[in-house]
Structure formats: structure tokens, C-alpha cells
């Protein structure tokens, strides 16, 4: 006669399974976060490579969509009323995604729209105040056009910039419309906290690294040129 499991034995088995799940689940979640962070770095690296390809074809770095002169890497659609359409002039997420396809780097990215967002950045989207976040998780360092929004704005050749200049980073998702109103930022406008104590930074030389929040804050407080404050038109690299 086959012996059945007793209730106590079943409870012991269930307890062991629950314990194993409790032990393994944090490790699995950590592995998933690590994989998403790796994909985020790959996204940024793709943009640094697209920037180099654009420079090779045009002899200058792509404009960063700084301020109201808005033809650049992220969007570049003419508009009879405003000169160039900006995300805040659009009617919703679908329109902003279309606007993204007019950006000067879109073709260099092979139209891979998924690369524009960090896998951890799942929204919610559709907030008109932060309309650029509908389009991307990443923004270019405004130093790459000298923080210049004048009609005679300048975009630089690679030779004008520091080799280790920070080109792009994942922007602080907790900040409001002043951070997400165009395609570029001041370094002092922050980086994301969604990756815990670090964030991905892409450099002009094509490298991508994780930088700790504390180290980032140290660098943006410096009063001398560094990889973030890299404006070649000023002595301190700032605006």
C-alpha cells in the first residue's frame, strides 16, 4: 500500500520552497536590474557612435536642441509659426514620437526607437510639462554647443572638444519641465536616480561608464573645466 504524505510533511516541503524563493528572488531581481542597466549603457553607446558618424559626414557635431533654436539630434521639423517644432508644441505622445523621427540622429540610429528610452523608464508618459521625456530618457550636454541659444548658435568639430567630454546621460526623472523642455541640459540639472547609487554617462570618445551620484555631484560643483563643464568657449567650461 502506497504511503501518502502527512500534513506536516507537506507543510515542511512548502516551507522549504518558500524559503528558497525568498533567498533566490532578490538575486533574480538584481540580475534583471543589472541586465536593464547594461541595455541602458548600450543605448547610450549607440548614440555616441551615431554622433561620430554624423560628425564624419558633416564635419561637425550635431546640434543639441538647446533652447528655442530647435533643429538638432532629437527633433528637427520646420514649423511656419515657431520656426522649428518643439515637443511642447505637439499634441501628445504619438506626435512627439513622430517628431523624434525628424531628429538628425534618427537615421544614424537605424530608426531604433527603443534605444531612446532606458528599459527602467516605463513612464507614465503624456505630461505636456515634461514632453521631451515622452521621446527619450537621455539628453545631450549643452556644452556641445556652448550653451548657446542665439540665432547664430555654434556646433563644434570634435577637435574643439575635450576627448573625455561627457556627451550624454540619463536625465533626472524627478525634475520638472525646465529639465525636459528641449534636447539638452546643463550638468547641474542632474542625472537619474533610478539605477540606485549610479548612472550611465556616455563620453565623446565613445566610452560609457557608471558614475556614482556623489562623484557626479562633486564634478558639477567644480569651478574649473572638467568632463561635464566642457564648453570650449569659456575658461571655466561653463556657460
N, C-alpha and C positions, 0 to 999 in steps of 0.2 A: 504494500500500500504506500502511495506517494505521500510524503510528509509535506504539509503546507507551511508557509512562513507564518510565524506568530505575529501578532500585532506589534510586539516590542521589536522584533527583528525588522519589520517594515519601517518602523519609526527610526530605528538606528540607520538603516540604508538611506532614508530620506534626509536625515540629519547630516550624513556624510556628504551626500550630493549637494545639499545647501551650503555646507562648509566649503566644498571645492569651488562652487560658483562664487561664493564671497571672496575666495582667495584669487581666483582667476579673472574675475570681471574687471577689477582696477587695471590689471596688466593688459587686458584686451582693449580697454578704453584708452589707456596710454599709448598702445600701439596704433590705434586708429588716429589719435591726435597727432602722433608723430608722422603718420603717413600723410595726413592732411597738411601738416606744416611743410613736409617735403614737396608736396604738389604746389604749395604756395610759392616756395623758392623757385621751383621750375617755371612757374608763371612769370615771375619777375625776371628770371634769366632770359626767358623768351623775349621780353620787352627790351632788355639791354642788347640782345642780339639784333632785334628789329631796328633799334636806334642806330647801331653800327652800319647796318645795311642801308638805312636811309641816308646816313652821312656819306657812305661810299657813292651813292647815286647822285647826291645833291651838293656835296662839298660843305655841308654844314649840318649841325644837329637840328632835329625837328623842334619847332616852337612848342612851348609847354602849355599853351592855352591859359596864359597868365592874364587875368583881368579882362577888360572889355574887348581887347583885340584878340578875337577868339578862334582864329584858324590855327589848328595845331594837331598834336598827336592824337587827341581823344575825339575831337569833332572839328569839322571844317566845312560847314554847309552855308553858302551865301544866303542872305536874307535881305529883302528890299527895305524892311523897316529898321533893322538893327545893324545892318552891315554883315554880321555873321550871326547865325542862330546859336543861342546858348541853351544849355539844359533848362534853365528857368523859364525860357520862352516856349517850352514844349508842353504838351497837354497831358502826358502820362508816361508810364514805364515803356510801353511799346514804342512811342515816338522817340524816347531817349535812346532806346536800343538801336533804332534806325539811325539816329543822329551819330551814334558811335561808329557806325559803318562808314561815315564820311571822313573820319579821322585819318591823318596821314600815315599812321602806323597800321591801320586795319589790314591792308593788303600784305604788309610785311609779316603780319601775324597769321596769314593764310585764313583770315576770317574765322579764327578760333575764338568765338565769343566767350567760351567757358574760362579761358585764360585770364579774362578781365576781372574775375572775382576769386577771392580766396575761398577754398572749399568750406571754411568755417563761417564765412559771411553769407548767412542764409536769409538776411533781411530782418524784419519786414521792409519792403521797398514801397515806393509810391509817395513818399513825403516830398512835396514840392520844395520845401525849405532846403532839403539835402538831396536835390535832384541828381547830382553827379554820382552819388552812391548807387543809384539805380544802374549806372553804367560801368562802374569799376570800384574795386576795393583799394586801388593803388593810385597815387598821384606823383607827378614828377617834381623834383626840386626846382623851385622858381629861380635858383641861382643860374640855371642853364639858359636863361635869357636875361640875366642881370636884374631880376625882379622888375622888369620894365614893361609897363602897360601903355606907353605912349604910342602914337600912330607910327613913329619911326623906330619901333621896337627892334631889338637886335637878337639874332640867334647866332651862336658861336660855332666855329670849327672846333674839332677835338683838340687841336694844338693850343687853343686859348684856355682850356680847362685843365685842372689837376687830374692826373691819371686816376687818383683814388677818390675823385668826387662822387658823393652819393647821388645817384641819378634818380632812384625811385624807391619808395617804401609804402608799406601798408598803413593807411592813414587812420588816425584815432576815430573810431566809430562812435564814440560818445559825444563828439563835438557837434556843434550846430552848423547852420547854413554858411557862416563865414569861412568854414573849412572846406565845405563841399559845394562851393559856388562856381568853380571852374576846374581846370585840369591840373593845377599845380598848387604848391603850398610853400610857405616859409617853413624852415625846420622847426621853429618854435611852436608851430601849430600841432605838433605831436605825432606819435605813432600809435598803432593799435595795441590794446591790452588783451586781445582775445587769445593770444598764444602764451598766456601766463607771464613769465618774467622776461620774455624776449620777443623780438620782432624781426622779420626779414628785411634786409637792406640790399638793394642792387646798386653796383658801382659802375662807373664809366668803363672800367677795364673788363667788364663782363662778369666779374665775380659776384656772388651773392653770399651773404653771411647772416647769422643770427646775432643780433646785438642786444645786450641786456638793457632794460629800461633805465637803470641807473647810469650806465655808460652813455646812453643816448642823451640823457639829461645833462650830464657833465659836459659833453661836447657842444650842445647847443647853448650852454651858458658861457662858453669861452669867448673872449673878445678878440681873438686872433683867427686868421683863416684856418680852416680845417676841412675835413671831407664833407661836412654839411654846409658850412658857411664858405662857399666856393665861388662866389661872384668874382669874376676876373676884372671887373671894372672898379672895384673898391679895394683899399688897402687891407681892410679887415675881413673881406669876403662877404660882408653883409650888404643890406640894402641901403 
